Amino acid sequence: MRAIFVQIKCEMGQAYAVARAAADSIEQLSELFSTSGQYDLLGKFYLDADQDVGLFVTEKVQSLPGVKDTYTIIAFNAFTGS
C-alpha cells in the first residue's frame, strides 16, 4: 500500500457535503481534514502499489459533486519517532 494526499477545492459552501460524500463512498480514504487556505479539504488515501493514481483521483475524488479542483501529492516514506 502507498499513501497519497489529495487537496480538494470545493464549490462555495460545499466542503461538508463533499467530505460526507467522500467518507461514505471512497473505501481507500484513511483520513479527511478540513483546512484553511487555497484548498478546503485534505484527504489521505491508501492505494495498492499497482493502482493508477491519476485514474483513482479522476474517477473517485474529482467526480464527487461539489469538487472544483484537486492537487495530488504522492508520498514516498513515512517517518515516525523511535
C-alpha positions as CSV (number, residue, x, y, z in Angstrom):
1,M,0.0,0.0,0.0
2,R,1.1,3.5,-0.6
3,A,-0.2,6.8,0.7
4,I,-1.3,9.7,-1.4
5,F,-2.6,13.0,-0.2
6,V,-5.2,15.0,-2.2
7,Q,-6.0,18.6,-1.5
8,I,-9.6,19.3,-2.6
9,K,-11.0,22.7,-3.5
10,C,-14.8,22.7,-3.2
11,E,-17.6,24.8,-4.7
12,M,-18.6,27.6,-2.3
13,G,-20.5,26.2,0.7
14,Q,-20.0,22.5,-0.3
15,A,-17.0,21.4,1.8
16,Y,-19.0,19.5,4.4
17,A,-21.2,17.8,1.7
18,V,-18.0,16.8,-0.2
19,A,-16.5,15.5,3.0
20,R,-19.6,13.4,3.8
21,A,-19.7,12.0,0.2
22,A,-16.0,11.1,0.2
23,A,-16.3,9.4,3.6
24,D,-19.3,7.4,2.5
25,S,-18.1,6.3,-0.9
26,I,-14.3,6.0,-1.1
27,E,-13.0,2.9,0.7
28,Q,-9.4,3.9,0.2
29,L,-9.9,7.1,2.3
30,S,-8.0,6.9,5.6
31,E,-8.5,10.5,6.9
32,L,-10.1,13.7,5.7
33,F,-9.3,17.1,7.2
34,S,-10.9,20.5,6.7
35,T,-8.2,23.0,6.1
36,S,-7.7,26.8,5.6
37,G,-6.0,28.3,2.7
38,Q,-6.4,27.7,-1.0
39,Y,-7.9,24.2,-0.6
40,D,-10.8,23.2,1.7
41,L,-10.1,19.6,2.4
42,L,-7.0,17.3,2.7
43,G,-7.6,13.6,2.2
44,K,-5.2,10.8,2.9
45,F,-5.7,7.7,0.8
46,Y,-4.0,4.3,0.7
47,L,-3.8,2.7,-2.7
48,D,-2.5,-0.6,-3.8
49,A,1.1,-0.4,-5.2
50,D,-0.1,-1.1,-8.8
51,Q,-3.2,1.2,-8.7
52,D,-3.2,4.0,-11.2
53,V,-3.1,7.2,-9.1
54,G,-4.4,9.5,-11.9
55,L,-7.3,7.2,-12.6
56,F,-8.2,6.9,-8.9
57,V,-8.2,10.7,-8.4
58,T,-10.2,11.5,-11.5
59,E,-12.8,8.7,-11.0
60,K,-13.2,8.7,-7.2
61,V,-12.3,12.2,-6.0
62,Q,-12.8,14.7,-8.8
63,S,-16.1,13.1,-9.7
64,L,-17.7,13.9,-6.3
65,P,-20.4,16.5,-6.5
66,G,-19.1,19.9,-5.4
67,V,-15.4,19.3,-6.1
68,K,-13.9,22.2,-8.1
69,D,-10.2,21.3,-8.2
70,T,-7.7,18.9,-6.7
71,Y,-3.9,18.8,-6.1
72,T,-2.3,15.4,-5.6
73,I,0.8,14.7,-3.5
74,I,2.4,11.2,-3.7
75,A,4.2,10.2,-0.5
76,F,7.3,8.1,-0.6
77,N,8.2,7.2,3.0
78,A,6.5,7.7,6.4
79,F,8.8,8.7,9.3
80,T,7.8,8.2,13.0
81,G,9.6,8.7,16.3
82,S,11.5,5.9,17.9
